[in-house]
């Protein structure tokens, strides 16, 4: 079903001046998928948990080094750079702008400045 929606989206985007978001909504609606705004009457589901098996494939987008999963904060930690990527609904947000600095890196910076 997803490959069909992707194909319809690609063909709909070719040769059109419409906004890509509007075209994507039309294609998803035609495929039976609903945009998030239409799911307001959906019952509340518990958040999905992160699958630690993904750590075998995931690396930091900045340093390309392995990451460590911290269950207490639900984050992926890069020890080398001292940054943490949030996990939202079981999906890691690996965008560098979404990462936060960990306390360890702040302490290291203070020691280096002295």
C-alpha positions as CSV (number, residue, x, y, z in Angstrom):
1,X,0.0,0.0,0.0
2,X,2.8,2.4,0.8
3,X,4.6,1.8,-2.5
4,X,1.4,2.6,-4.4
5,X,0.9,5.8,-2.5
6,X,4.6,6.7,-3.1
7,X,4.1,6.1,-6.8
8,X,1.0,8.2,-7.0
9,X,2.7,11.0,-5.1
10,X,5.7,11.0,-7.4
11,X,3.5,11.1,-10.5
12,X,1.2,13.7,-9.0
13,X,4.2,16.0,-8.2
14,X,5.6,15.8,-11.7
15,X,4.4,18.7,-13.8
16,X,2.4,20.4,-11.1
17,X,2.8,23.8,-9.5
18,X,0.6,22.8,-6.5
19,X,2.2,22.9,-3.1
20,X,3.8,19.5,-2.3
21,X,2.0,19.2,1.0
22,X,-1.4,19.6,-0.7
23,X,-0.5,17.0,-3.3
24,X,0.8,14.6,-0.6
25,X,-2.4,15.0,1.4
26,X,-4.5,14.2,-1.7
27,X,-2.4,11.1,-2.5
28,X,-2.5,9.8,1.0
29,X,-6.2,10.4,1.2
30,X,-6.7,8.5,-2.0
31,X,-4.7,5.6,-0.8
32,X,-6.8,5.3,2.4
33,X,-4.2,6.8,4.7
34,X,-5.3,9.7,6.7
35,X,-3.3,12.9,7.6
36,X,-2.6,13.4,11.3
37,X,-5.2,16.1,11.5
38,X,-8.0,13.7,10.6
39,X,-7.2,11.3,13.4
40,X,-8.4,13.6,16.2
41,X,-11.1,11.1,17.2
42,X,-8.6,8.3,17.5
43,X,-8.3,6.8,21.0
44,X,-5.2,7.5,23.0
45,X,-2.5,4.8,22.5
46,X,0.5,4.3,24.8
47,X,3.7,5.6,23.3
48,X,5.7,3.0,21.4
49,X,9.0,1.9,23.0
50,X,12.3,2.1,21.3
51,X,13.7,-1.2,20.0
52,X,17.3,-1.5,21.2
53,X,18.0,-3.8,18.3
54,X,18.1,-0.7,16.1
55,X,21.4,0.3,17.8
56,X,23.1,-2.2,15.5
57,X,22.3,0.1,12.5
58,X,22.1,3.6,14.0
59,X,25.1,5.9,14.2
60,X,25.4,9.6,15.0
61,X,24.9,11.7,11.9
62,X,27.7,14.0,12.9
63,X,30.5,11.7,14.0
64,X,29.3,8.4,12.4
65,X,30.1,6.7,15.8
66,X,27.8,4.2,17.6
67,X,25.2,5.5,20.0
68,X,24.2,4.3,23.4
69,X,20.5,4.0,24.5
70,X,19.6,5.6,27.8
71,X,16.3,4.2,28.9
72,X,15.8,6.6,31.8
73,X,15.8,9.7,29.6
74,X,14.6,7.8,26.4
75,X,17.5,9.2,24.4
76,X,20.4,8.0,22.2
77,X,23.7,9.3,23.6
78,X,26.9,10.1,21.7
79,X,29.5,9.9,24.4
80,X,32.3,11.4,22.2
81,X,30.4,14.6,21.3
82,X,28.4,14.8,24.5
83,X,25.0,15.1,22.8
84,X,21.7,13.2,23.2
85,X,19.1,12.6,20.5
86,X,15.5,12.3,21.7
87,X,13.3,9.3,20.9
88,X,9.7,10.3,20.2
89,X,7.0,7.5,20.1
90,X,9.8,4.9,19.6
91,X,11.4,6.8,16.7
92,X,14.8,8.4,17.2
93,X,15.0,12.1,16.1
94,X,18.5,12.1,14.6
95,X,18.4,15.7,13.4
96,X,21.4,17.4,14.9
97,X,19.4,20.6,15.7
98,X,17.1,18.4,17.8
99,X,19.9,17.1,19.9
100,X,20.7,18.5,23.3
101,X,24.1,18.8,25.1
102,X,24.6,16.4,27.9
103,X,25.8,17.5,31.3
104,X,29.2,15.7,30.8
105,X,30.1,17.9,27.9
106,X,29.3,21.0,29.8
107,X,31.6,19.9,32.6
108,X,34.4,19.1,30.1
109,X,34.1,22.5,28.6
110,X,34.4,24.2,32.0
111,X,37.5,22.2,32.7
112,X,39.1,23.0,29.3
113,X,38.4,26.7,29.8
114,X,40.4,26.8,33.0
